[in-house]
Amino acid sequence: MAPMLLRIAQQISRSTGQEMDDVLQDFLVRIVMAMRQFRGQAKLSTYLRAIANNSSITIYRKARRARRHLRRFREIVRTRPSTTRHDHVERQVDARRALRSIAAEFSTSTIQ
């Protein structure tokens, strides 16, 4: 079972470093929390694989949202200089919003 979880974590994190360790830790926490709900209607390995796959999807979506917010922030920063005070303030508000979104994505746990 451990090699299966390790393979899934490697596929999701696309690395073998700290990010993979974080993904594995997330899997294990979710598995421990879900074991109370295991009814034995399927093999334990099937149940664990489903938990790992669902966790992987959550991690992927979270990373995709963070990348989208980061792209938006970069667009705001790279746009031409503001011509009026109003444009400048509007860009600052947009940049702050994008940064808050990025921070929220990285500070919230993937465990729900």
Buried (B, 14 or more C-beta within 10 A) or exposed (E): EEEEBBEBBBEBBEEEEEBBEBBBEBBBBBBEEBEEEEEEEEEEEEBBBEBBEEBBEBBEEBBEBBEBBBEBBEEBEEEEEEEEEEEEEEBEEBBEBBBEBBEEBEEEEBEE
